[in-house]
Amino acid sequence: MRSRIMIKEKLLLSIILLSSLIVSAGQSDWNHANPDTWGEKGFDLTGAKVAGAFRGSASNKLKDGSYIKAGMNWQNRQRMGKKLYPGRYKMFARMKGKGIFRLRIENVKNKKVRHTFPDCNVDTDKLTLFELGEFGYKRDYSMLLTDDKSTPGLWVDYIYVRGISDMTPEKATQRADAIRSKAANLKVLLDEAQGKGLAVGEQNAVYAVAMRYVQYGQDDVARGGLIRGTKVFDYLDKSVPNAIAEVRDIIAKGWPKAGRKPDYTNLSIKRSHLYNGEVPVYLTSIAWAPSDIITSLELNWRYHFNGFFAQAKDPLHSDEYNTKYHEGILNGVGKGVTAGLATTQCMHTHHKFPYLKKYPETRYIKPVQGTGPHNPCFETNYCHDTPISKEAYEQTVKKVLRKFDKAGLWSFEFFNEPGYACQCEYTMDKFRYYLNREYITIDKLNESWGKNYKDFNEVKKTDLSRQGANNYDWLDFNQERFYEMVSWRKNLINRLCPGLLTHVKIISRRMFPLGNHDITWGLDHEVLAQLNPITAHDGATSGVSRAMNYDLYRSFSFPFGRLILDTEAHPGKPDGTYDQTHFNMWTGAIHGESGMSIFLWRRKETANIHWYEQDDIATKPWEMEAVSRTHQQINRLLSDVIPLTEVEPEVRILYSRTSRLMDIDTHMKEAMEVYPSLLFSGAHVGFITERRLAGRQFGNCKVIVVPQVNYFPKDALQGLAEFAKAGGIVVFAGPSEFKTKRGLERTTLKEILRLKVSPGQKRPYGKGKLIGLKSALVGKRQTVDGGAPMDLPVEMETGKDKLMSLAATDNWVMYEKAISKILDDVRIDRCPGYSRGVEARRYVDKDGSELRAYLNYSMDKPVTIEVPKGSVELITRKNCNGEITLKPLGVALVKIAK
Ligand SMILES: [Zn+2]
């Protein structure tokens, strides 16, 4: 009963605050709909703010009217359908005005109408809640709310759904009590096992999750999230007894024993991984609400994590940075360090820069997105490059960092999701200098750009275009300039806090050709990834694209790039199931990831919803349990896994920065087609960059695959030719034109160093060979649901295969056979057991023992793989009897004794 009383108190508050809005709902009855506190899912479209509801771009509109259409993009990004579990729902809308409201639900992909609600007659000048009707949802399509524009006189303020279910707060209390009582039994067993020195960390996590999420489930139901709350209870009803059985088994066997806990406050980097002394460490932390670091800290303990992301509200966002927030951060950092966690502080610089307001001369009015030849990023309305801007940054950072060097921080993230494209006069002057440096004489520039400048000073920002040399020069300059700016900041911080590890959180998935942000944002991934001891990135990729993301990042320098931390991790993508989360974390670890921080905004526990998709982990006990258990498994097995990540690839895909700049997406799309065929070939796959070719850093690479490289610098071209001459195999995936970096044709065979072969042909080249394959970039290209630019497709269908996450089209399989044959001819080391959708990787130790990793990327098909008798699967600690069966998204680490 207590929770019910609390709800009434909260409602009373709502009534006082929103008395003008509450019209139709009987607030004292839980079963009535109140948009401020009830429901499974809601969209705050515009007008009066609904606490805790999703508020997208449409909420900023000031005119009245229906904003459903205006909110399309944002609806796509929020993926309403992904928030709802299968079930029946009631639909509500809050409106005012006069007219008929016709709401429909469409399938995002094909725009087919899946449900039409009856016409709703609105005639009121006060925002009023209307019940529109019922609908069923099986989660078999992605939902989009739409109307027929027949409602110009209506102000549609808020839309939400509530599940239809026989769940009640009373039933929820009964189920929650039963779960708590089972969890109490689990706790007794856990204490007994721990007393005997047994390893029960994973089962401890189940207990922690159960105790916290059971309350979430009750809260959900109390607020009308009937279906969501029921799901929570259904899961905990199974997970707690499972953990009890596991602990009983461990006690009965007296095995496994708990290991020594490393000191997470004392970490060092060896090659590209983290260690405490000789013990390798995979770091996991959870960053809760940005301003609630103490809750975050508590959660890190509770879920057995070893890191702590002391992410307080951005000090640079606030004029009060050196008082309230600064003290708060230091307090949190201190507590994290005292708790024995590897503590990171994040100073986000993103969106707003109040410290520059004092310097109006640094203000730069950026063009509206999409209007200029080079879109500026969302970053800023100020120039960060001028001496005044730098001085202002330095003064601000000095204040923020004053005490950090003594705070015991492990690392410091000084830039969040950066991007930059300022074209102020100061910048344009720098650009003119760049042009002068590159072309030396104005005649050469005129020839290259087709202009008649008398002087470099005549170059204006309105002269910039998306074509040819002009395009290349601006983008190349912007990447160079931005890198210099970030380096300057890094050096400043290193000087202020010597010894503090620094990192920048780059949105690494933006190198995929969806949205093209890295082009216009000045992101040269390769150099930025090498700037700091740690490559921090904002991954949010799953399955194949996650693997490719890491393989590319690790190939940026010889031999394995920098240590990779995902400091804005969403490991549950796409749906946040236990298996997806477990799979993505293992994919990361096997491809060299050293840790992650799960980024969580607020769960909005006082309301029915929360802001972003990634918050779903706060509604999904299975996802949190998967993170905690997988994190512990990875740490337990990391000394076996690290050598596997350090096997040098014999096959590498050429990553051409120049082609990415000039061609925007052809090159990367072809790379995305080639990559899966290599990932599922049993070989280790990596990438090779233009800079490494120019430096003749081939490693032990035997095959280089060239995916539509239409623009290429001369020194890299020479490197590629030398690689082939010395015996390397160059495979052309699709045609490669090898124009110069500024887009001039290399017309003769001699100019392209005879590096040309037709599709289907092959010919010798020095001691090596050139092989031509047809491009896979034909047919319909897959796009993200509704064209949302930020995200990658999360699954692909190839024939009957449904694989986790992928590529540009479904045509990648056309490379499979050809590539497989090439690998056999060249005798590339391939791990047995690979097949379409199954990654197999292996490491053979000096003593002849072998570790094999198997990852089944299929979302619906189990697979059985033959392995030598007597081998052991390390995650489950079970003996394999000559074979191992992976369920969909299953992972196995098979240890084979010599
Ligand atoms: Zn500027």
Boltz pocket constraint, residues with backbone or C-beta under 6 A from the ligand:
constraints:
  - pocket:
      binder: B
      contacts: [[A, 364], [A, 382], [A, 383], [A, 384], [A, 385], [A, 386], [A, 422], [A, 423], [A, 424], [A, 425], [A, 426], [A, 427]]
      max_distance: 6.0
